[in-house]
Amino acid sequence: MKRILLTIIACLALSFGFAQEFKTEHSNYFNKESEKDTYKIVFPSAYGFMTLHHLDNVMMDNKKTMVLTKYDQSMKSVETTSFNLPKLGLRAADLKEVIELDDQLIFLSTVMHKKMAKHEVNVQVYSEKENTVSDHKILASFTIDGYSKSGFYNIAISPDQTKIAIVANMPFVKKTQEKVKIWVYDNQLNLLWEQSETLNYDSKRAYQENIFVQNSGEVVMNKISNAYKKTRLSQLLTFNGNSVETQSFSSPGFLPMEMKLINVHGKSMFTGFFWNGKSSVIKINSKEGKNNDGAFLYDLSTNNLIGIHEWSDDLNSEDLKSLHVVDVKIINDDIFMIGEKHLEDSEFRKNGNAMTNELDYLYTYGSSIIVNFDTTGTLKGFMPLFNSKQYKNDQKEKGSLSALYLENGLRIFSNNSNNISFDTFYTDNKGSFAKPIIIPFEHGTGTVPYVLPKTVRAVKNYGIVYYISHYRDRYWFNKMTW
């Protein structure tokens, strides 16, 4: 009888233990140096983390500074390192990508200069171990005649972050065919191959295309014609350093829209959203967004559409437009794709200075959805998430969401409930989440802040998540443990 009782107590303990408790602590507050200052957390570990912050979308041409600060496990700052992006003449480069490896940050930036007739991609590498930044190196360059015919670069990172592809669309030349040049590097910045091609498309000042690089190093261009018409056409161009192969991508009833390259158990695949072409993809002067009619999975290794699924009848899909692939989680034989409506707009500032034509910038996030496939493309379900929210100017940092797979469940951080929300899907282990309570003013009462979704970072192999929260002009670092 005693043994049976002990067994029952042990089972109850396991049952109660299944309801995970996610605890939270926060740091002292800090203030940003500028409203345009943007933060991200890098190198999260059991011993602390670092932040990278810099001014976002600034117009200062002569100086652009990256600031790295190290914090210990109690979220107190230890040391700060700063450096400037490289210049071409007096013009500072624009930051395009930051690749985070185990102990390095790779900064990729672009810059052009009319008098020097150059358009370049630069790289600088920060070493966490040495706390040093390398001299800049030019990864790609071509000549230009002026800013109106400067061409442009697309940069892509492979899913395993071992390959960097730089694709240059050469400057527009009337009555000629489009020319591209491609460089592929490994993540130690060794040049693997480069290729120049003249494509069977007219030269233009801008193109509708997306660039991807596979783990193998092959570069894939999704080339789109008649983007906003029922005659929309997509073709996949694959470059390998020696040749280019063209493959039809779209088909009747399947017009791919936004998508992401993923690697599923060694196979390169595209997953994203499609339009069926039955109605106009976007109405003239419409601010509703582009039509999306469902989700797909495409196997690049066989060039086959292995999953195409229109929205189910029980799904309120009216606002699922202009969907971007926010994140994709591959867990065993499950693929979880999170999609969210993203729109940008602007309007003249009310009560602003009419002489300066001041603008407010508006950012819409949502509606959003989780699509669950298996790895063969079979749909396991659509899970609607949150309705749309609009943010103005620098408040966009509170928009969107962040997804983590923790304790056998998909966890979504957002501000869906008008402050920080922590929602759980695809598990019975819901858990309890202790929202951080802050004192926004010296003599105020406790308040729940907002989360900055894009700052959420989990520590690999530890029960720790770091993120930044915000209320009015104050910010806090947060540490969630379990």
Secondary structure as GFF3:
##gff-version 3
##sequence-region A 1 482
A	DSSP	alpha_helix	2	17	.	.	.	ID=ss1
A	DSSP	beta_strand	21	26	.	.	.	ID=ss2
A	DSSP	beta_strand	37	45	.	.	.	ID=ss3
A	DSSP	beta_strand	48	55	.	.	.	ID=ss4
A	DSSP	beta_strand	65	72	.	.	.	ID=ss5
A	DSSP	beta_strand	77	84	.	.	.	ID=ss6
A	DSSP	beta_strand	87	88	.	.	.	ID=ss7
A	DSSP	beta_strand	91	92	.	.	.	ID=ss8
A	DSSP	beta_strand	94	100	.	.	.	ID=ss9
A	DSSP	beta_strand	104	113	.	.	.	ID=ss10
A	DSSP	beta_strand	118	127	.	.	.	ID=ss11
A	DSSP	beta_strand	132	133	.	.	.	ID=ss12
A	DSSP	beta_strand	137	143	.	.	.	ID=ss13
A	DSSP	three_ten_helix	147	149	.	.	.	ID=ss14
A	DSSP	beta_strand	152	157	.	.	.	ID=ss15
A	DSSP	beta_strand	163	169	.	.	.	ID=ss16
A	DSSP	beta_strand	177	186	.	.	.	ID=ss17
A	DSSP	beta_strand	191	202	.	.	.	ID=ss18
A	DSSP	beta_strand	208	213	.	.	.	ID=ss19
A	DSSP	beta_strand	219	225	.	.	.	ID=ss20
A	DSSP	beta_strand	233	239	.	.	.	ID=ss21
A	DSSP	beta_strand	244	248	.	.	.	ID=ss22
A	DSSP	beta_strand	255	264	.	.	.	ID=ss23
A	DSSP	beta_strand	267	275	.	.	.	ID=ss24
A	DSSP	beta_strand	294	299	.	.	.	ID=ss25
A	DSSP	beta_strand	304	310	.	.	.	ID=ss26
A	DSSP	beta_strand	323	331	.	.	.	ID=ss27
A	DSSP	beta_strand	334	348	.	.	.	ID=ss28
A	DSSP	beta_strand	359	374	.	.	.	ID=ss29
A	DSSP	beta_strand	379	384	.	.	.	ID=ss30
A	DSSP	beta_strand	389	392	.	.	.	ID=ss31
A	DSSP	three_ten_helix	393	398	.	.	.	ID=ss32
A	DSSP	beta_strand	402	406	.	.	.	ID=ss33
A	DSSP	beta_strand	409	414	.	.	.	ID=ss34
A	DSSP	beta_strand	421	425	.	.	.	ID=ss35
A	DSSP	beta_strand	432	433	.	.	.	ID=ss36
A	DSSP	beta_strand	450	451	.	.	.	ID=ss37
A	DSSP	three_ten_helix	453	455	.	.	.	ID=ss38
A	DSSP	beta_strand	457	458	.	.	.	ID=ss39
A	DSSP	beta_strand	464	471	.	.	.	ID=ss40
A	DSSP	beta_strand	474	481	.	.	.	ID=ss41
###
